[in-house]
Each structure stands twice: as structure tokens, then as C-alpha cells.
């Protein structure tokens, strides 16, 4: 899947989200989207990296300590 396809998927999902609001105004939309995307991103990358946090952090372009904090925040590790 290309970056364009991922962007289209996000756009389609957000369009549906606004339809589901039936005219109500959204609140904290940025937090909602980032929080919804981050956990599955971490799950997939960790699985593809066979649980190797150093490799996953490199792939994500973040520091290993930052990855560990995010994994703890999302309760993906203890």
C-alpha cells in the first residue's frame, strides 16, 4: 500500500466520522486521530520487528526510550 492509499483510507474514515456526527461538532479531533492511529501502528511494527524494540524504533524514526514509553502508554508491554 502506498502513502497515497494510506492517506485515502484516513480521509475516507474521517469523512465517515463526520457523517456519523450528524452535524454535531467534533472535539479534540487531533488527539482522537493520533491516538487511534498510534496503537495499531505500534502493534504492527513491533510484530514485524519480531518484538525487537531497537529495530522498531529505527523503523519508526524515534528514540528507543520514546518507543518504550509509547508501548507502556498503550499497554502493549508491562
CORLINGI-V903957 format. One record per backbone hydrogen bond with DSSP energy under -1.0 kcal/mol. NH is the residue of the N-H (numbers start at 1). CO is the residue of the C=O. E is the energy in kcal/mol with one decimal. If there is no record, write none. Layout:
[[NH,CO,E] [NH,CO,E]]
This chain:
[[6,2,-2.1] [7,3,-2.7] [8,4,-2.3] [9,5,-2.2] [10,6,-2.3] [11,7,-2.7] [12,8,-2.8] [13,9,-2.2] [14,10,-2.6] [15,11,-2.7] [16,12,-2.1] [17,13,-2.2] [18,14,-2.4] [19,15,-2.0] [20,16,-2.5] [22,19,-1.4] [24,21,-1.8] [32,28,-2.1] [33,29,-2.7] [34,30,-2.8] [35,31,-2.4] [36,32,-2.0] [37,33,-2.0] [38,34,-2.4] [39,35,-1.1] [41,37,-1.7] [42,38,-2.7] [43,39,-2.6] [44,40,-2.5] [45,41,-2.5] [46,42,-2.6] [47,43,-2.0] [48,44,-2.8] [49,45,-2.0] [50,47,-1.5] [51,46,-3.3] [52,49,-2.0] [56,52,-2.5] [57,53,-2.8] [58,54,-2.0] [59,55,-2.6] [60,56,-2.3] [61,57,-1.2] [62,57,-2.3] [67,63,-2.3] [68,64,-2.6] [69,65,-2.2] [70,66,-2.3] [71,67,-2.8] [72,68,-2.4] [73,69,-2.9] [74,70,-2.0] [75,72,-1.5] [76,71,-3.4]]
